[in-house]
Amino acid sequence: MPFVRRAIALWREIEAESGTRLFHQTGVFYAGDARSEFLSSSMASAAVYDVGLQILDKRSEVTCGLRVPADWTAFVELEGGFVEAERAITAFVEVAKRAGARLLTGTKVAAIVPHASGVEIRAGGETIHVEKVVVAAGAWTGELVPELRPHLAIERRVLHWFADPTGACALSAGFKPFIVEAGDGIEFYGFPSIDGRGVKAGEHDLRVGGASHVDAADALDRAVGVDEVARIAQMVRRFLPGLEGPTSSAVCMYPMSKDSDFILDRLSERVIVGAGLSGHGFKFAPAMGEALAALALGRAPTLDLSYLSLKRFG
Ligand SMILES: Cc1cc2nc3c(=O)[nH]c(=O)nc-3n(C[C@H](O)[C@H](O)[C@H](O)COP(=O)(O)OP(=O)(O)OC[C@H]3O[C@@H](n4cnc5c(N)ncnc54)[C@H](O)[C@@H]3O)c2cc1C
């Protein structure tokens, strides 16, 4: 929770710096069977950190016709919300450029070679000499930093967009991001439709191995299977029957750490890593950036990062 709150404060800072609205503090709707461990641990954590919860005991209070059984637990976590990811990336890039960053887009880093007096980055036929390097290469991290491979796994995941013909699931209609514990440790989640783009929905599944395991990021199968579409469509029919589709789908990757928590650490004096974001890293991006910058600059981090260090894996 301290990391979440720090991220929210920093989203507000980057909004002010970039003049762009990025974080919508709408609250997040949670629902699940009353015995759901996920819900009880979310409620316990809210109690520890004094996060406001609005317990919903009348299903009529649920927005957008999101249907959950009357005997389920349902609440709105009031501090939560969502970030507009594409706008956030544009804002980060603009602010970084203004601060003097040099961006090499469409350029593959072939190797990172630390030595006694610095680090060589070989990219696009050029060798760049720097004092320190922060590696945040998502599912490709293991290729650039092989030492991390034993701690990481790559899992294939699919995201879908559904049409909202009545507009009831629009941000402007008050629809909130939602997380529904759908059983088997899988959370069905989604975000409100913005500018008529439709509701983004998927299954947050932290399991590792099996059919969704990916050996190497570039070997990812990006074709969406008929069974994958049928599965999410069934989930949407069950919980959000007013939606239609999916109208489109996209395949992406969860770079998983062994405990599904992030790895923010110094691999050596000169190489700092932000890895294993395990499918839930985006919302923390500015807090993670701040933490990685502190590690690179040898400054005391704003928050305790010890639980995110590599030491926890022994
Ligand atoms: C389906 C899905 C749903 C998600 N939903 C959420 C959510 O609801 N909330 C949330 O907080 N997070 C969510 N996430 C997770 C979030 O998107 C990631 O945690 C976050 O984007 C990770 O950022 P990153 O910069 O570490 O990695 P990435 O976004 O993967 O970026 C890594 C970048 O490094 C580049 N790169 C890699 N290797 C090289 C190289 N050799 N040379 C040059 N460039 C290189 C890649 O091209 C890429 O652009 C979701 C992820 C998925 C897949």
The ligand as an SDF file (V2000), in Angstrom:
LIG
                    3D

 53 58  0  0  0  0  0  0  0  0999 V2000
   -2.6400   -8.4980  -20.6310 C   0  0  0  0  0  0  0  0  0  0  0  0
   -1.9410   -7.6020  -19.6690 C   0  0  0  0  0  0  0  0  0  0  0  0
   -2.6880   -6.8440  -18.7950 C   0  0  0  0  0  0  0  0  0  0  0  0
   -2.0800   -6.0150  -17.8630 C   0  0  0  0  0  0  0  0  0  0  0  0
   -2.8500   -5.2930  -17.0120 N   0  0  0  0  0  0  0  0  0  0  0  0
   -2.2740   -4.5060  -16.0890 C   0  0  0  0  0  0  0  0  0  0  0  0
   -3.0580   -3.7520  -15.1820 C   0  0  0  0  0  0  0  0  0  0  0  0
   -4.2880   -3.8080  -15.2020 O   0  0  0  0  0  0  0  0  0  0  0  0
   -2.4280   -2.9680  -14.2720 N   0  0  0  0  0  0  0  0  0  0  0  0
   -1.0690   -2.8900  -14.2020 C   0  0  0  0  0  0  0  0  0  0  0  0
   -0.5450   -2.1750  -13.3500 O   0  0  0  0  0  0  0  0  0  0  0  0
   -0.2830   -3.6050  -15.0560 N   0  0  0  0  0  0  0  0  0  0  0  0
   -0.8540   -4.4040  -15.9880 C   0  0  0  0  0  0  0  0  0  0  0  0
   -0.0920   -5.1530  -16.8220 N   0  0  0  0  0  0  0  0  0  0  0  0
    1.3610   -5.1610  -16.6240 C   0  0  0  0  0  0  0  0  0  0  0  0
    2.0620   -3.9850  -17.2180 C   0  0  0  0  0  0  0  0  0  0  0  0
    1.6450   -3.7990  -18.5430 O   0  0  0  0  0  0  0  0  0  0  0  0
    3.5480   -4.2550  -17.1320 C   0  0  0  0  0  0  0  0  0  0  0  0
    3.8820   -4.5450  -15.7820 O   0  0  0  0  0  0  0  0  0  0  0  0
    4.3590   -3.0830  -17.5810 C   0  0  0  0  0  0  0  0  0  0  0  0
    3.9890   -2.6470  -18.8570 O   0  0  0  0  0  0  0  0  0  0  0  0
    5.8060   -3.5410  -17.6190 C   0  0  0  0  0  0  0  0  0  0  0  0
    6.5950   -2.4750  -18.0140 O   0  0  0  0  0  0  0  0  0  0  0  0
    8.1050   -2.7210  -18.3980 P   0  0  0  0  0  0  0  0  0  0  0  0
    8.5960   -1.3980  -18.8580 O   0  0  0  0  0  0  0  0  0  0  0  0
    8.8310   -3.4290  -17.3150 O   0  0  0  0  0  0  0  0  0  0  0  0
    8.0570   -3.7650  -19.5920 O   0  0  0  0  0  0  0  0  0  0  0  0
    7.4600   -3.5820  -21.0370 P   0  0  0  0  0  0  0  0  0  0  0  0
    6.2470   -2.7350  -21.0440 O   0  0  0  0  0  0  0  0  0  0  0  0
    7.3800   -4.9500  -21.6360 O   0  0  0  0  0  0  0  0  0  0  0  0
    8.5910   -2.7510  -21.7610 O   0  0  0  0  0  0  0  0  0  0  0  0
    9.8410   -3.3020  -22.0250 C   0  0  0  0  0  0  0  0  0  0  0  0
   10.3690   -2.5900  -23.2520 C   0  0  0  0  0  0  0  0  0  0  0  0
   11.7110   -2.9440  -23.4340 O   0  0  0  0  0  0  0  0  0  0  0  0
   11.9320   -3.1030  -24.8180 C   0  0  0  0  0  0  0  0  0  0  0  0
   13.0820   -3.9780  -25.0120 N   0  0  0  0  0  0  0  0  0  0  0  0
   13.2180   -5.2560  -24.6090 C   0  0  0  0  0  0  0  0  0  0  0  0
   14.4230   -5.7510  -24.9790 N   0  0  0  0  0  0  0  0  0  0  0  0
   15.0420   -4.7440  -25.6320 C   0  0  0  0  0  0  0  0  0  0  0  0
   16.3130   -4.6340  -26.2790 C   0  0  0  0  0  0  0  0  0  0  0  0
   17.1790   -5.6530  -26.3060 N   0  0  0  0  0  0  0  0  0  0  0  0
   16.6230   -3.4600  -26.8630 N   0  0  0  0  0  0  0  0  0  0  0  0
   15.7570   -2.3950  -26.8360 C   0  0  0  0  0  0  0  0  0  0  0  0
   14.5560   -2.4490  -26.2430 N   0  0  0  0  0  0  0  0  0  0  0  0
   14.2150   -3.6170  -25.6540 C   0  0  0  0  0  0  0  0  0  0  0  0
   10.6350   -3.7300  -25.3390 C   0  0  0  0  0  0  0  0  0  0  0  0
   10.5120   -3.5130  -26.7240 O   0  0  0  0  0  0  0  0  0  0  0  0
    9.6150   -2.9570  -24.5370 C   0  0  0  0  0  0  0  0  0  0  0  0
    9.2400   -1.7790  -25.1970 O   0  0  0  0  0  0  0  0  0  0  0  0
   -0.6590   -5.9630  -17.7940 C   0  0  0  0  0  0  0  0  0  0  0  0
    0.1070   -6.7120  -18.6820 C   0  0  0  0  0  0  0  0  0  0  0  0
   -0.5190   -7.5180  -19.6160 C   0  0  0  0  0  0  0  0  0  0  0  0
    0.3250   -8.3290  -20.5480 C   0  0  0  0  0  0  0  0  0  0  0  0
  1  2  1  0
  2  3  1  0
  2 52  2  0
  3  4  2  0
  4  5  1  0
  4 50  1  0
  5  6  2  0
  6  7  1  0
  6 13  1  0
  7  8  2  0
  7  9  1  0
  9 10  1  0
 10 11  2  0
 10 12  1  0
 12 13  2  0
 13 14  1  0
 14 15  1  0
 14 50  1  0
 15 16  1  0
 16 17  1  0
 16 18  1  0
 18 19  1  0
 18 20  1  0
 20 21  1  0
 20 22  1  0
 22 23  1  0
 23 24  1  0
 24 25  2  0
 24 26  1  0
 24 27  1  0
 27 28  1  0
 28 29  2  0
 28 30  1  0
 28 31  1  0
 31 32  1  0
 32 33  1  0
 33 34  1  0
 33 48  1  0
 34 35  1  0
 35 36  1  0
 35 46  1  0
 36 37  1  0
 36 45  1  0
 37 38  2  0
 38 39  1  0
 39 40  1  0
 39 45  2  0
 40 41  1  0
 40 42  2  0
 42 43  1  0
 43 44  2  0
 44 45  1  0
 46 47  1  0
 46 48  1  0
 48 49  1  0
 50 51  2  0
 51 52  1  0
 52 53  1  0
M  END
$$$$
